[in-house]
């Protein structure tokens, strides 16, 4: 009896997401709520986009510094204390 050749299924993995500064990571509605919560009555879409960019850039800086703190502590897991310390230092 001849054996049948079975084609193997090829599973493609999704490409890893890149963390870059041009990605706005927050929902526009949430950013608008932040501005309105601070007391604004009207908010322009440009203001929402600008704050979103600033928050994303600053959040990325905090995350990178927190990773450095984690690595210097000999750990692989970023903890809330690392984030708080990084935010207080920047």
Backbone as a ProteinNet text record, in pm:
[ID]
protein_1_A
[PRIMARY]
XXXXXXXXXXXXXXXXXXXXXXXXXXXXXXXXXXXXXXXXXXXXXXXXXXXXXXXXXXXXXXXXXXXXXXXXXXXXXXXXXXXXXXXXXX
[TERTIARY]
83.2	0	87.8	55.2	129.8	73.1	164.2	120.8	83.3	-23.6	-66.8	14.1	52.3	121.2	17.4	36.2	-57.2	11.7	-54.4	1.4	-9.8	99.1	98.5	35.3	-40.1	-101.5	2.4	5.7	97.9	20.6	66.2	1.1	88.8	33	107.8	80.9	188.2	174.3	156.7	77.8	58.2	187.1	222.8	344.4	330.7	440.6	439.8	409.8	333.1	300.8	421.1	448.4	561.5	512.6	584.3	551.9	628.6	556.8	622.3	550.3	617.1	562.3	451.1	436.2	332.4	197.8	191.9	68.1	0.9	-123.3	-198.2	-273.6	-241.6	-290.9	-417.2	-474.5	-590.8	-712.4	-827.5	-951.1	-979.7	-1021.1	-1046.4	-1155	-1255.9	-1363.9	-1312.8	-1219.4	-1163.1	-1079.7	-1002.7	-920.8	-1011.4	-1118.5	-1213.6	-1274.2	-1307.8	-1362	-1262.1	-1133.1	-1030.4	-1030.4	-1037.5	-1035.3	-1161.9	-1276.1	-1402.5	-1405.3	-1347.1	-1340.5	-1255.2	-1163.2	-1078.6	-1150	-1269.7	-1348.6	-1382.2	-1340.3	-1369.1	-1514.2	-1577.4	-1715	-1716.2	-1630.1	-1617.5	-1473.7	-1456	-1322.8	-1311	-1205.2	-1185.8	-1119.7	-1136.5	-1074.9	-922.3	-872.4	-727.3	-671.1	-745.9	-701.8	-699.5	-798.1	-803.5	-684	-655.5	-543	-409.9	-397.4	-272.5	-249.1	-352	-336.7	-311.4	-375.8	-354.8	-208.7	-150.6	-9.9	82.2	54.5	136.4	128.4	7.6	-10.1	61.3	52.5	118.2	269.6	324.4	469.4	518.6	448.6	490.6	473.7	365.4	343.3	450.6	495.8	603	733.6	762.7	884.7	880.1	765.4	750.2	769.4	708.5	719.1	863.7	935	1075.2	1160.7	1138.3	1215	1179.5	1051.9	1008.9	1072.7	1090.5	1156.3	1302.9	1368.6	1506.2	1514.8	1421	1417.9	1398.7	1308.8	1282.2	1406.6	1472.9	1593.9	1704.8	1721.2	1823.8	1793.6	1666.1	1627.5	1642.7	1679.4	1697.7	1567.4	1464.4	1334.4	1298.6	1198.6	1147.2	1006.8	942.7	806.1	804.4	738.3	722.2	609	636.8	537.3	487.5	378.7	320.4	417.9	500.9	599.6	700.4	734.1	827.4	767.3	640.2	570.5	562.8	525.7	514.2	648.4	754.3	887.1	932.2	908.1	947	870.9	743.3	663.4	710.8	751	796.1	934	1015.4	1149.7	1148.4	1046.1	1041.8	965.3
-117.8	0	124.3	216.2	341.9	440.6	512.4	612.3	740.4	801.7	928.6	1041.9	1135.9	1254.2	1354.9	1399.3	1495	1630.5	1727.6	1863.3	1922.1	1981.6	2044.6	2182.3	2215.4	2346.8	2449.5	2557.8	2665.6	2772.4	2797.5	2898	3021.8	3130.6	3255.8	3332.7	3378.7	3458.9	3604.5	3673	3816.1	3888.7	3991.5	4066.7	4134.5	4143.8	4206.9	4355.6	4406.8	4548.8	4628.4	4734.3	4819.8	4938	4965.7	5082.7	5200.5	5293.4	5410.5	5535.2	5646.3	5771.3	5827.2	5775.3	5828.1	5760	5664.8	5595	5664.8	5705.7	5763.3	5649.4	5621	5502.1	5518.1	5635	5656.6	5690.3	5652.4	5682.4	5832.5	5888.5	6033	6074.4	5989.9	6023	6029.7	5942.8	5942.5	6068	6107.2	6227.7	6350.1	6352.2	6463.6	6469.8	6354.7	6352.1	6406.2	6378.2	6433	6585.5	6640.1	6786.2	6847.2	6785.9	6837.6	6825.3	6717.3	6699.1	6804.4	6861.3	6968.1	7103.1	7106.8	7228.8	7292.4	7233.4	7293.3	7267.4	7368.8	7353.9	7300.3	7354.8	7309.6	7267.1	7162.3	7108.5	7084.9	7138.3	7118.1	6983	6932.4	6804.6	6816.9	6936.9	6959	6949.4	7000.2	6993.2	6848.3	6770.5	6629.1	6555.3	6580.8	6514.4	6555.7	6684.1	6732.6	6669.2	6665.3	6604.8	6454.8	6390.7	6247.8	6220.6	6303.1	6287.6	6308.8	6412.8	6442.6	6328.5	6279.4	6169.5	6043.1	6014.4	5895.4	5906.5	6022.6	6042.7	6033.8	6100.5	6099.6	5960.4	5892.1	5755.9	5660	5677.6	5593.8	5619	5745.1	5777.4	5714.2	5722.9	5662.9	5511.8	5448.9	5303.2	5260	5332.1	5297.1	5311.3	5417.8	5437.7	5330.8	5293.4	5188.5	5054.5	5028.7	4905.8	4906.7	5021.3	5032.5	5004.3	5059.1	5036.4	4887.7	4825.2	4682.1	4600.3	4629.4	4554.7	4574.3	4696.4	4722.9	4654.5	4623.7	4552.5	4401.9	4356.6	4213.5	4138.7	4210.2	4147.9	4157.9	4080	4087	4146.9	4150.9	4200.5	4345.9	4430.8	4570.7	4578.5	4640.1	4651.1	4794.6	4811.3	4944.9	5041.1	4989.5	5074.5	5130	5049.6	5095.1	5210.4	5198	5303.2	5431.2	5416	5533.5	5602.9	5524.6	5582.1	5652.6	5588	5648	5778.5	5780.6	5902.8	6014.7	5979.8	6083.1	6138.7	6059.7	6103.3	6185.4	6168.7	6244.1	6372.7
0	0	0	-84.3	-91.5	9.4	74.2	171.3	98.7	145.8	88.7	151.2	68.5	119.2	165.9	288.5	347	352	295.2	296	436.1	480.6	611.7	601	704.3	707.9	750.4	680	712.1	788.8	908.9	992.4	992.4	943.3	940.3	1068.7	1129	1249.6	1210.8	1291.2	1268.2	1303	1227.7	1260.6	1396	1466.6	1598.2	1582.8	1677.1	1673.7	1718.5	1647.4	1680	1761.8	1868.2	1948.3	1891.4	1833.8	1778.3	1824.8	1811.5	1862	1773.4	1650.5	1563.1	1585.4	1674.6	1703.6	1820.9	1801.9	1912.5	1977.8	2099.8	2164.4	2245.3	2250	2334.2	2249	2296.8	2225.5	2234	2122.8	2117.4	2215.5	2232.9	2325.3	2468.8	2501.8	2637.8	2661.6	2561.6	2573.6	2585.4	2509	2518.4	2657.7	2716.5	2851.6	2953.4	2930.4	3019.4	3015.4	2895	2879.1	2938.2	2909.5	2964.2	3116.2	3168	3313.5	3381.6	3306.2	3360	3358.5	3295.6	3300.8	3167.5	3055.9	2925.9	2886.3	2827	2779.9	2637.5	2552.3	2413.7	2389.4	2306.3	2278.1	2128.5	2067.3	1923.6	1899.2	1778.7	1742.8	1737.7	1704.1	1705	1847.1	1943.4	2082.5	2131.2	2090.2	2127.2	2067.3	1940.8	1874.3	1936.8	1971.4	2030.8	2168	2251.7	2384	2371.5	2275.6	2252.8	2217.7	2134.1	2096.2	2216.4	2294.1	2411.9	2513.5	2538.8	2634.4	2587.8	2458.8	2404.3	2415.6	2379.9	2388	2532	2622.8	2762.9	2823.1	2787.8	2836.6	2788.8	2665.3	2611.3	2685.1	2715.5	2791.4	2929.9	2995.2	3127.9	3119.7	3020	3005.5	2981.6	2895.9	2869.1	2993.9	3070.8	3193.6	3297.2	3303.4	3395.9	3359.8	3231.4	3187.4	3231.2	3221	3268.5	3418.7	3493.8	3638.7	3667.3	3593.3	3610.1	3581	3470	3433.2	3535.9	3586.2	3686.6	3819.8	3841.7	3963.7	3948.8	3829.9	3806.3	3784.2	3744.8	3719.9	3573	3532.1	3395.5	3391.9	3505.8	3514	3559.3	3482.6	3520.9	3622.1	3735.8	3842.3	3851.7	3924.8	3939.2	4006.1	4096.9	4163.2	4062.4	3960.6	3857.2	3777.3	3743.7	3668.8	3752	3879.7	3966.8	3985.1	4003.3	4020.6	3891.8	3777.8	3649.2	3625.7	3657.9	3639.6	3730.9	3852	3945.1	3905.3	3836.9	3797.3	3669.9	3586	3459.1	3473.2
[MASK]
++++++++++++++++++++++++++++++++++++++++++++++++++++++++++++++++++++++++++++++++++++++++++

